Amino acid sequence: MQETLQDLKSRRSCRAYTDQNIPEEVLDQILEAGSYAPSGMGRQSAVMVCIENKQVRDLVSKLNAQIMNTDMDPFYGANVVVVVFADTRINTYRDDGNLVIANLLNAAHAMGIDSCYIYRAREVFKTREGKELMKEWGLSEDYEGIGNVILGYGKPEGKKDAAPRKENYIIKVR
């Protein structure tokens, strides 16, 4: 138990990646862990779109960068992007999607893969180009982009030490 807690405490977001590919069996295990995230009433409103195709990855990166008014790569060179969507017809959809993201981040860390949660999926997939991609992937407009998880092997300069935990982070009521 203590080792697991230490593992969770050592997970960091990574913001610089090598071009080394993740073995398919490792990626599949990470995605499977995402599929076992808790969801409201067990309805599993979330869907993961795992992008390994470089052209599609670069297009989604470009669309994400446009939202920020920049030309930088918001995916920091990671060659796998998992876009998490969720069905807006289910009232817990945003929470469900974020729980999938948390499972992906923690599973990646457990498998020795670096990761980072990248925002702006909602905005990207409300654009004309984003809606076209969703249609291509078989997702109706009932789905909303929740977030992106980038995965890969991080460069040492891509990770920082944990910030000290803020004061009064935990309040116990006894």
C-alpha positions in Angstrom: 0.0 0.0 0.0 2.7 2.5 0.9 4.6 1.8 -2.3 1.4 2.5 -4.3 0.9 5.8 -2.6 4.6 6.7 -3.2 4.0 5.8 -6.9 1.0 8.2 -7.1 3.0 10.9 -5.4 5.8 10.6 -7.9 3.6 11.1 -11.1 4.5 14.3 -12.9 3.2 16.0 -16.0 5.8 15.9 -18.7 6.2 18.8 -21.2 9.0 17.4 -23.6 9.0 14.1 -25.3 11.3 11.8 -27.4 10.1 10.3 -30.6 10.3 6.8 -29.2 7.1 4.8 -29.8 5.1 3.2 -27.0 4.9 -0.6 -27.4 1.3 -1.4 -28.5 0.7 -3.8 -25.6 1.7 -1.1 -23.1 -0.6 1.4 -24.8 -3.4 -1.1 -24.8 -3.1 -1.6 -21.1 -3.2 2.1 -20.4 -6.3 2.5 -22.5 -7.9 -0.4 -20.8 -7.3 1.2 -17.4 -9.1 4.3 -18.7 -12.1 2.2 -19.7 -12.4 1.0 -16.0 -12.7 4.6 -14.6 -15.7 5.1 -12.4 -18.7 6.7 -14.0 -22.0 8.0 -12.8 -24.4 5.1 -12.3 -22.0 3.0 -14.3 -23.2 4.5 -17.6 -19.7 4.8 -19.1 -20.5 8.1 -20.9 -16.9 8.6 -22.0 -15.2 7.5 -25.2 -11.4 7.6 -25.9 -10.0 8.3 -29.3 -6.4 7.2 -29.4 -4.5 9.1 -32.1 -1.2 7.5 -33.2 -1.4 8.8 -36.8 1.1 11.6 -37.1 -0.9 13.6 -39.6 -4.0 13.5 -37.5 -2.0 14.2 -34.3 -0.4 17.2 -35.9 -3.8 18.5 -37.1 -5.4 18.2 -33.6 -2.2 19.9 -32.2 -2.6 22.8 -34.7 -6.3 23.2 -33.8 -5.5 23.2 -30.1 -2.7 25.8 -30.7 -5.1 28.0 -32.6 -7.4 28.2 -29.6 -4.4 29.5 -27.6 -3.3 31.9 -30.4 0.1 30.3 -30.7 2.0 28.2 -33.2 3.7 26.1 -30.5 2.9 22.3 -30.2 0.6 22.1 -27.2 1.3 18.3 -27.2 5.0 18.9 -26.5 6.2 16.4 -29.1 4.4 13.4 -27.7 3.4 11.0 -30.5 0.3 9.6 -28.9 -2.8 11.8 -28.0 -5.8 10.3 -26.4 -8.8 12.6 -26.7 -11.5 11.9 -24.2 -15.1 12.7 -25.1 -18.3 12.2 -23.2 -21.9 12.0 -24.0 -23.6 15.3 -22.9 -27.0 13.5 -22.6 -25.7 12.0 -19.4 -25.6 14.5 -16.5 -22.3 13.2 -15.1 -20.5 13.4 -18.5 -17.8 15.9 -17.5 -16.9 14.1 -14.3 -17.0 10.7 -16.1 -14.5 12.0 -18.7 -12.2 13.5 -16.2 -12.1 10.3 -14.2 -11.1 8.5 -17.4 -8.3 11.0 -17.8 -7.1 10.5 -14.2 -7.1 6.7 -14.8 -5.1 7.2 -18.0 -2.5 9.4 -16.3 -2.0 7.1 -13.3 -1.9 3.9 -15.5 0.7 5.5 -17.8 2.8 6.3 -14.8 2.5 2.8 -13.5 3.6 1.5 -16.9 6.6 3.8 -17.1 5.1 6.1 -19.7 5.1 9.9 -19.2 1.9 11.9 -19.7 0.2 15.3 -19.4 -3.4 16.5 -19.3 -3.9 19.0 -22.1 -7.0 21.1 -22.1 -9.0 22.8 -24.9 -10.6 19.6 -26.3 -14.0 21.2 -25.8 -13.1 24.2 -27.8 -11.2 22.2 -30.5 -14.1 19.9 -31.2 -16.6 22.7 -31.4 -14.8 24.1 -34.5 -15.8 23.0 -38.0 -12.6 21.0 -38.4 -13.1 19.3 -35.0 -16.7 18.4 -35.8 -15.5 16.9 -39.1 -13.0 14.7 -37.2 -15.7 13.6 -34.7 -17.9 12.6 -37.6 -15.1 10.7 -39.2 -14.5 8.9 -35.9 -18.2 8.0 -35.6 -19.0 10.4 -32.8 -22.3 12.4 -32.9 -22.5 16.0 -31.8 -24.0 14.7 -28.5 -20.4 14.2 -27.5 -18.2 16.9 -26.1 -14.4 17.0 -25.8 -13.4 16.7 -22.2 -9.6 16.8 -22.4 -6.5 15.3 -24.1 -3.9 13.0 -22.6 -0.5 13.0 -24.2 1.6 9.9 -23.8 5.2 9.0 -24.5 8.7 8.8 -23.2 9.7 12.1 -21.7 12.9 14.0 -21.9 14.5 14.8 -18.6 13.9 18.5 -19.1 10.2 17.8 -19.5 9.6 17.0 -15.9 9.8 19.3 -12.8 9.8 18.4 -9.1 6.5 18.5 -7.3 5.4 21.9 -5.9 5.0 21.9 -2.2 1.5 21.0 -1.2 -0.5 24.1 -0.2 -1.4 24.8 3.4 -4.8 23.5 4.5 -5.1 21.2 1.5 -6.8 18.7 3.7 -9.6 19.6 6.1 -10.7 16.8 8.5 -14.1 16.9 10.0 -14.4 14.5 12.9 
